[in-house]
């Protein structure tokens, strides 16, 4: 794992994932990361369209999905960012949302790259 991945991926959560496939023979972490990256191909364009509105309900649904999936992939800090966005949308608050979305989206792309680097 590179220094950048260590900052983006929680070491204990990553160790827990690796424990599910201790010898790596199933390629579990790689397969999970690839499946998540494929889901981003759909979710990020949807997020961009929703943010243009802004459609807070659509943003909330996408943020909820990304909150859960990033937590499952050891990206706990990023998961917390998506949780904050989800909550803000639930409360109907659009102020400051564009900046939060830009940060979380950029973080999501960094996590995608970090997962590709994890062996």
Residue pairs with C-beta under 8 A, 6 or more apart in sequence:
1 9
1 14
1 117
1 118
1 119
2 114
2 117
4 110
4 113
4 114
4 117
5 114
5 115
5 117
5 118
8 75
8 77
8 78
8 107
8 110
8 111
8 114
9 73
9 74
9 75
9 111
9 114
9 115
9 118
10 74
10 75
10 76
10 77
13 71
13 74
13 76
14 29
14 74
14 118
16 74
17 28
17 29
17 32
17 73
17 74
18 24
18 29
20 28
21 27
21 28
21 29
24 119
29 115
29 118
32 72
32 73
33 73
33 112
33 115
33 116
33 118
36 69
36 73
36 112
36 115
37 112
37 115
37 116
39 65
39 69
40 108
40 112
43 62
43 65
43 66
44 105
44 108
46 58
46 62
47 59
47 62
47 101
47 105
49 55
49 58
50 58
50 59
50 62
51 59
51 97
51 98
51 101
54 94
54 97
54 98
56 89
56 92
56 94
56 97
57 89
59 85
59 89
59 97
59 101
60 85
60 86
60 89
60 90
63 82
63 83
63 85
63 86
63 89
63 104
64 82
64 86
66 78
66 79
66 82
66 104
66 108
67 79
67 82
67 83
67 86
68 79
70 76
70 78
70 79
70 82
70 108
70 111
71 79
73 111
73 115
75 107
75 111
75 114
77 107
78 104
78 107
78 108
78 111
81 100
81 103
81 104
81 107
82 104
84 100
85 97
85 100
85 101
85 104
88 96
88 97
88 100
89 97
